[in-house]
Amino acid sequence: MISALVLAPVVLGLTWTGGAPFLGLLIIAGPLMAQEWARLAAPGDGAAADQLGLTVGLVGFLLALGTGDGGLGLALFLGALGLTVSLALWRGTPPARPVIGFLYVGGAVAAFAWLRDAGDVGRVTIFWLLGTVWATDIGGYFVGRTIGGPKMAPKLSPNKTVSGLGGGMIAAAVFSYAFMRLVNPMDRGAEVAWIAAAVAALVALVSQAGDVFESALKRRAGVKDSGTIIPGHGGILDRVDGLMFAAIFTALAVIAWHVMAGWLS
């Protein structure tokens, strides 16, 4: 509990600041998440090559993004992925493993960095994302405990219920609408807030899928936590499991929004 109380203000402060401090946070967290992913994806198999390739790809992307060259960052990231997959084929290990790792960990970290890189809009987007996932967890917990009912994924995450999923989606939509009205109180802000609420419900659904995915990884690896970096709270992936999928989905939603806006303009 103490570690969480200490870390949370630091993480939120760096997220608020953005720029180099936020990228520095991701440069530290990214390799640690890559290490945890390798531990879960290949227990006892020593997926050092996958971990190294993912780490190099992440750090290269973040450093390039920090210099304002996102295109170079993407090229470095994809290049690291290609080399890692090629090495897996040469060693005879499953090539799908590094691909999934790059998509899961790399995609989430890249999504966070890219979303926050949009100045004040990026700050609003990231805090909306964080609040949406937290509202999902809180709403899902209380509704699930109160109503109960059928389990969502009994073999992978026995504590999650269908009612909790619905409660989490509603809580996310309510939070999102209130948040967007607060940051954009103008008349047209209501329209944006309704759209954001609908997207938040989908983010809630995706974040719950992220929780179940990480639970499946831990069950497959036969471990309780993804790591031990946070005393009393396990690993980083244990704390951000829902955020991983949610960040990727949000980044794709933002891209789709800009594409549609370009078509309509």
Summary of the structure (lengths in Angstrom):
residues: 265
radius of gyration: 18.8
end to end distance: 49.9
largest distance: 59.8
contacts: 901
relative contact order: 0.11
helix: 81%
strand: 4%
